[in-house]
Amino acid sequence: MKTSSILFVAMSALAGLTEARRGCKPDVAHPGFGTYTIASGDNLNDIATDFGTTATQLATINSIPNPDQIKPGNTLVRH
Protein backbone atom coordinates (compact mmCIF):
# COMPACT_ATOMS: atom_id res chain seq x y z
CA MET A 1 0.00 0.00 0.00
CA LYS A 2 1.34 3.43 -0.88
CA THR A 3 2.09 5.93 1.85
CA SER A 4 -0.64 8.28 0.59
CA SER A 5 -3.20 5.46 0.75
CA ILE A 6 -2.18 4.55 4.29
CA LEU A 7 -2.41 8.20 5.32
CA PHE A 8 -5.87 8.52 3.75
CA VAL A 9 -7.14 5.44 5.59
CA ALA A 10 -5.70 6.68 8.90
CA MET A 11 -7.20 10.16 8.49
CA SER A 12 -10.58 8.69 7.54
CA ALA A 13 -10.57 6.53 10.65
CA LEU A 14 -9.63 9.46 12.88
CA ALA A 15 -12.40 11.62 11.44
CA GLY A 16 -15.02 9.31 12.93
CA LEU A 17 -13.52 8.99 16.42
CA THR A 18 -15.37 11.95 17.93
CA GLU A 19 -18.75 10.74 16.81
CA ALA A 20 -17.96 7.21 18.01
CA ARG A 21 -16.67 8.39 21.38
CA ARG A 22 -19.76 10.47 22.15
CA GLY A 23 -22.28 8.42 20.22
CA CYS A 24 -23.28 11.30 17.97
CA LYS A 25 -25.92 10.23 15.46
CA PRO A 26 -25.34 11.91 12.09
CA ASP A 27 -28.25 13.58 10.32
CA VAL A 28 -28.20 11.87 6.93
CA ALA A 29 -30.37 14.58 5.36
CA HIS A 30 -27.99 17.32 6.55
CA PRO A 31 -24.31 16.29 6.33
CA GLY A 32 -22.21 17.74 9.15
CA PHE A 33 -25.17 17.87 11.54
CA GLY A 34 -26.00 15.35 14.21
CA THR A 35 -27.59 14.78 17.59
CA TYR A 36 -26.19 13.64 20.91
CA THR A 37 -28.14 12.48 23.95
CA ILE A 38 -26.63 13.79 27.17
CA ALA A 39 -25.47 11.05 29.54
CA SER A 40 -25.09 11.17 33.32
CA GLY A 41 -21.78 12.82 34.21
CA ASP A 42 -21.52 14.78 30.95
CA ASN A 43 -20.81 18.48 30.94
CA LEU A 44 -21.13 20.88 28.05
CA ASN A 45 -17.44 21.77 27.99
CA ASP A 46 -16.34 18.15 27.52
CA ILE A 47 -19.01 17.47 24.90
CA ALA A 48 -18.04 20.63 23.01
CA THR A 49 -14.34 19.72 23.12
CA ASP A 50 -15.07 16.27 21.72
CA PHE A 51 -17.05 17.85 18.88
CA GLY A 52 -14.43 20.50 18.13
CA THR A 53 -16.54 23.46 19.20
CA THR A 54 -17.14 25.52 22.33
CA ALA A 55 -19.66 25.19 25.14
CA THR A 56 -20.92 28.67 24.27
CA GLN A 57 -21.54 27.64 20.66
CA LEU A 58 -23.39 24.45 21.69
CA ALA A 59 -25.44 26.39 24.25
CA THR A 60 -26.41 28.98 21.64
CA ILE A 61 -27.33 26.41 18.97
CA ASN A 62 -29.40 24.44 21.49
CA SER A 63 -30.98 27.43 23.31
CA ILE A 64 -29.46 26.41 26.64
CA PRO A 65 -29.74 29.36 29.05
CA ASN A 66 -27.30 27.94 31.63
CA PRO A 67 -24.54 25.67 30.22
CA ASP A 68 -23.84 24.41 33.76
CA GLN A 69 -27.32 22.89 34.01
CA ILE A 70 -27.70 20.28 31.28
CA LYS A 71 -29.76 17.18 32.01
CA PRO A 72 -29.13 13.52 31.15
CA GLY A 73 -31.56 12.36 28.49
CA ASN A 74 -31.80 15.75 26.76
CA THR A 75 -30.71 15.82 23.14
CA LEU A 76 -28.18 18.28 21.73
CA VAL A 77 -27.95 19.25 18.09
CA ARG A 78 -24.47 19.79 16.74
CA HIS A 79 -23.18 21.12 13.45
N, CA and C atoms as an extended XYZ file, in Angstrom:
237
Properties=species:S:1:pos:R:3:atomname:S:1:resname:S:1:resid:I:1 pbc="F F F"
N         0.844       -1.166        0.000 N   MET     1
C         0.000        0.000        0.000 CA  MET     1
C         0.897        1.239        0.000 C   MET     1
N         0.556        2.205       -0.818 N   LYS     2
C         1.343        3.432       -0.882 CA  LYS     2
C         1.150        4.257        0.382 C   LYS     2
N         2.143        5.077        0.668 N   THR     3
C         2.089        5.930        1.854 CA  THR     3
C         0.861        6.830        1.835 C   THR     3
N         0.522        7.385        0.672 N   SER     4
C        -0.640        8.277        0.591 CA  SER     4
C        -1.929        7.517        0.884 C   SER     4
N        -2.010        6.265        0.475 N   SER     5
C        -3.200        5.456        0.749 CA  SER     5
C        -3.315        5.149        2.234 C   SER     5
N        -2.186        4.835        2.859 N   ILE     6
C        -2.180        4.552        4.288 CA  ILE     6
C        -2.597        5.800        5.062 C   ILE     6
N        -2.071        6.944        4.659 N   LEU     7
C        -2.411        8.203        5.318 CA  LEU     7
C        -3.901        8.503        5.175 C   LEU     7
N        -4.449        8.279        3.990 N   PHE     8
C        -5.871        8.523        3.754 CA  PHE     8
C        -6.728        7.639        4.656 C   PHE     8
N        -6.381        6.369        4.751 N   VAL     9
C        -7.137        5.438        5.591 CA  VAL     9
C        -7.057        5.867        7.054 C   VAL     9
N        -5.874        6.248        7.507 N   ALA    10
C        -5.697        6.676        8.896 CA  ALA    10
C        -6.504        7.937        9.188 C   ALA    10
N        -6.462        8.906        8.290 N   MET    11
C        -7.197       10.155        8.493 CA  MET    11
C        -8.703        9.905        8.473 C   MET    11
N        -9.157        9.024        7.602 N   SER    12
C       -10.581        8.695        7.538 CA  SER    12
C       -11.046        8.059        8.840 C   SER    12
N       -10.226        7.183        9.385 N   ALA    13
C       -10.572        6.527       10.649 CA  ALA    13
C       -10.623        7.541       11.784 C   ALA    13
N        -9.671        8.449       11.824 N   LEU    14
C        -9.634        9.457       12.882 CA  LEU    14
C       -10.819       10.406       12.805 C   LEU    14
N       -11.286       10.686       11.619 N   ALA    15
C       -12.396       11.618       11.444 CA  ALA    15
C       -13.653       11.138       12.157 C   ALA    15
N       -13.830        9.844       12.280 N   GLY    16
C       -15.023        9.308       12.926 CA  GLY    16
C       -14.892        9.066       14.408 C   GLY    16
N       -13.725        9.298       14.999 N   LEU    17
C       -13.525        8.993       16.416 CA  LEU    17
C       -14.396        9.827       17.341 C   LEU    17
N       -14.565       11.101       17.055 N   THR    18
C       -15.366       11.952       17.931 CA  THR    18
C       -16.799       11.462       17.990 C   THR    18
N       -17.376       11.198       16.838 N   GLU    19
C       -18.750       10.739       16.814 CA  GLU    19
C       -18.886        9.403       17.530 C   GLU    19
N       -17.911        8.520       17.359 N   ALA    20
C       -17.965        7.212       18.006 CA  ALA    20
C       -17.811        7.357       19.513 C   ALA    20
N       -16.933        8.229       19.952 N   ARG    21
C       -16.672        8.392       21.378 CA  ARG    21
C       -17.911        8.924       22.091 C   ARG    21
N       -18.590        9.858       21.522 N   ARG    22
C       -19.756       10.470       22.153 CA  ARG    22
C       -21.071        9.872       21.678 C   ARG    22
N       -21.039        9.012       20.695 N   GLY    23
C       -22.282        8.420       20.216 CA  GLY    23
C       -23.152        9.391       19.444 C   GLY    23
N       -22.535       10.337       18.767 N   CYS    24
C       -23.284       11.297       17.969 CA  CYS    24
C       -23.922       10.581       16.792 C   CYS    24
N       -25.208       10.831       16.591 N   LYS    25
C       -25.918       10.233       15.464 CA  LYS    25
C       -25.966       11.255       14.340 C   LYS    25
N       -25.331       10.949       13.195 N   PRO    26
C       -25.335       11.909       12.092 CA  PRO    26
C       -26.726       12.082       11.501 C   PRO    26
N       -27.001       13.279       11.024 N   ASP    27
C       -28.245       13.578       10.324 CA  ASP    27
C       -27.977       13.361        8.846 C   ASP    27
N       -28.479       12.253        8.312 N   VAL    28
C       -28.202       11.869        6.927 CA  VAL    28
C       -28.694       12.927        5.944 C   VAL    28
N       -29.802       13.569        6.255 N   ALA    29
C       -30.369       14.582        5.364 CA  ALA    29
C       -29.565       15.880        5.365 C   ALA    29
N       -28.771       16.092        6.422 N   HIS    30
C       -27.989       17.321        6.552 CA  HIS    30
C       -26.566       16.975        6.965 C   HIS    30
N       -25.696       16.660        6.000 N   PRO    31
C       -24.313       16.288        6.330 CA  PRO    31
C       -23.633       17.331        7.216 C   PRO    31
N       -22.897       16.853        8.220 N   GLY    32
C       -22.212       17.740        9.149 CA  GLY    32
C       -23.023       18.035       10.399 C   GLY    32
N       -24.302       17.669       10.389 N   PHE    33
C       -25.171       17.867       11.538 CA  PHE    33
C       -25.381       16.527       12.228 C   PHE    33
N       -25.729       16.575       13.481 N   GLY    34
C       -26.003       15.348       14.213 CA  GLY    34
C       -26.637       15.662       15.550 C   GLY    34
N       -27.016       14.606       16.268 N   THR    35
C       -27.589       14.776       17.592 CA  THR    35
C       -26.805       13.943       18.594 C   THR    35
N       -26.845       14.370       19.829 N   TYR    36
C       -26.192       13.641       20.911 CA  TYR    36
C       -27.100       13.695       22.132 C   TYR    36
N       -27.345       12.540       22.740 N   THR    37
C       -28.145       12.475       23.953 CA  THR    37
C       -27.217       12.573       25.158 C   THR    37
N       -27.464       13.543       25.995 N   ILE    38
C       -26.627       13.792       27.168 CA  ILE    38
C       -26.716       12.610       28.130 C   ILE    38
N       -25.554       12.150       28.588 N   ALA    39
C       -25.474       11.045       29.544 CA  ALA    39
C       -25.135       11.589       30.932 C   ALA    39
N       -25.430       10.801       31.946 N   SER    40
C       -25.091       11.174       33.319 CA  SER    40
C       -23.587       11.404       33.428 C   SER    40
N       -23.196       12.495       34.055 N   GLY    41
C       -21.781       12.818       34.211 CA  GLY    41
C       -21.219       13.698       33.115 C   GLY    41
N       -21.976       13.902       32.034 N   ASP    42
C       -21.525       14.783       30.951 CA  ASP    42
C       -21.552       16.234       31.405 C   ASP    42
N       -20.701       17.031       30.791 N   ASN    43
C       -20.806       18.481       30.941 CA  ASN    43
C       -20.590       19.089       29.564 C   ASN    43
N       -21.135       20.261       29.373 N   LEU    44
C       -21.134       20.882       28.051 CA  LEU    44
C       -19.726       21.161       27.542 C   LEU    44
N       -18.813       21.506       28.426 N   ASN    45
C       -17.436       21.767       27.993 CA  ASN    45
C       -16.789       20.528       27.388 C   ASN    45
N       -16.936       19.379       28.038 N   ASP    46
C       -16.336       18.147       27.516 CA  ASP    46
C       -16.989       17.716       26.207 C   ASP    46
N       -18.308       17.827       26.137 N   ILE    47
C       -19.015       17.472       24.904 CA  ILE    47
C       -18.533       18.373       23.770 C   ILE    47
N       -18.477       19.667       24.025 N   ALA    48
C       -18.041       20.628       23.008 CA  ALA    48
C       -16.620       20.336       22.544 C   ALA    48
N       -15.729       20.047       23.480 N   THR    49
C       -14.344       19.724       23.123 CA  THR    49
C       -14.293       18.509       22.213 C   THR    49
N       -15.051       17.480       22.551 N   ASP    50
C       -15.069       16.271       21.722 CA  ASP    50
C       -15.590       16.551       20.318 C   ASP    50
N       -16.488       17.525       20.189 N   PHE    51
C       -17.047       17.850       18.884 CA  PHE    51
C       -16.312       18.977       18.177 C   PHE    51
N       -15.234       19.468       18.784 N   GLY    52
C       -14.434       20.501       18.130 CA  GLY    52
C       -15.106       21.858       18.092 C   GLY    52
N       -15.874       22.171       19.122 N   THR    53
C       -16.537       23.465       19.198 CA  THR    53
C       -16.410       23.983       20.630 C   THR    53
N       -17.191       24.978       20.974 N   THR    54
C       -17.144       25.524       22.332 CA  THR    54
C       -18.476       25.282       23.037 C   THR    54
N       -18.435       25.334       24.363 N   ALA    55
C       -19.662       25.187       25.142 CA  ALA    55
C       -20.626       26.331       24.820 C   ALA    55
N       -20.092       27.517       24.615 N   THR    56
C       -20.924       28.672       24.272 CA  THR    56
C       -21.656       28.444       22.958 C   THR    56
N       -20.933       27.917       21.974 N   GLN    57
C       -21.542       27.641       20.663 CA  GLN    57
C       -22.646       26.590       20.795 C   GLN    57
N       -22.366       25.493       21.501 N   LEU    58
C       -23.388       24.452       21.690 CA  LEU    58
C       -24.593       25.000       22.452 C   LEU    58
N       -24.342       25.810       23.472 N   ALA    59
C       -25.438       26.393       24.249 CA  ALA    59
C       -26.300       27.294       23.373 C   ALA    59
N       -25.671       28.087       22.532 N   THR    60
C       -26.407       28.983       21.636 CA  THR    60
C       -27.246       28.196       20.638 C   THR    60
N       -26.630       27.222       19.979 N   ILE    61
C       -27.328       26.410       18.973 CA  ILE    61
C       -28.524       25.692       19.586 C   ILE    61
N       -28.366       25.249       20.837 N   ASN    62
C       -29.395       24.441       21.488 CA  ASN    62
C       -30.276       25.220       22.465 C   ASN    62
N       -30.169       26.555       22.445 N   SER    63
C       -30.982       27.429       23.309 CA  SER    63
C       -30.907       27.010       24.778 C   SER    63
N       -29.681       26.781       25.247 N   ILE    64
C       -29.459       26.407       26.644 CA  ILE    64
C       -29.110       27.679       27.416 C   ILE    64
N       -29.996       28.114       28.328 N   PRO    65
C       -29.738       29.360       29.046 CA  PRO    65
C       -28.572       29.270       30.033 C   PRO    65
N       -28.377       28.106       30.656 N   ASN    66
C       -27.298       27.938       31.630 CA  ASN    66
C       -26.506       26.677       31.277 C   ASN    66
N       -25.341       26.826       30.634 N   PRO    67
C       -24.540       25.666       30.217 CA  PRO    67
C       -24.119       24.751       31.362 C   PRO    67
N       -24.206       25.236       32.606 N   ASP    68
C       -23.843       24.407       33.757 CA  ASP    68
C       -24.996       23.514       34.216 C   ASP    68
N       -26.151       23.662       33.588 N   GLN    69
C       -27.316       22.886       34.006 CA  GLN    69
C       -27.918       22.112       32.844 C   GLN    69
N       -27.157       21.161       32.312 N   ILE    70
C       -27.696       20.278       31.280 CA  ILE    70
C       -28.183       19.010       31.972 C   ILE    70
N       -29.146       18.333       31.356 N   LYS    71
C       -29.759       17.178       32.010 CA  LYS    71
C       -29.590       15.912       31.178 C   LYS    71
N       -29.221       14.805       31.850 N   PRO    72
C       -29.135       13.524       31.147 CA  PRO    72
C       -30.469       13.210       30.467 C   PRO    72
N       -30.368       12.693       29.265 N   GLY    73
C       -31.561       12.359       28.494 CA  GLY    73
C       -31.948       13.433       27.497 C   GLY    73
N       -31.533       14.685       27.731 N   ASN    74
C       -31.800       15.749       26.764 CA  ASN    74
C       -30.936       15.534       25.527 C   ASN    74
N       -31.423       15.995       24.403 N   THR    75
C       -30.707       15.824       23.143 CA  THR    75
C       -30.130       17.150       22.681 C   THR    75
N       -28.858       17.115       22.300 N   LEU    76
C       -28.185       18.283       21.735 CA  LEU    76
C       -28.088       18.117       20.228 C   LEU    76
N       -28.203       19.224       19.522 N   VAL    77
C       -27.952       19.247       18.086 CA  VAL    77
C       -26.567       19.819       17.909 C   VAL    77
N       -25.801       19.237       17.022 N   ARG    78
C       -24.470       19.790       16.745 CA  ARG    78
C       -24.313       19.943       15.247 C   ARG    78
N       -23.543       20.940       14.863 N   HIS    79
C       -23.179       21.121       13.453 CA  HIS    79
C       -21.897       21.850       13.363 C   HIS    79
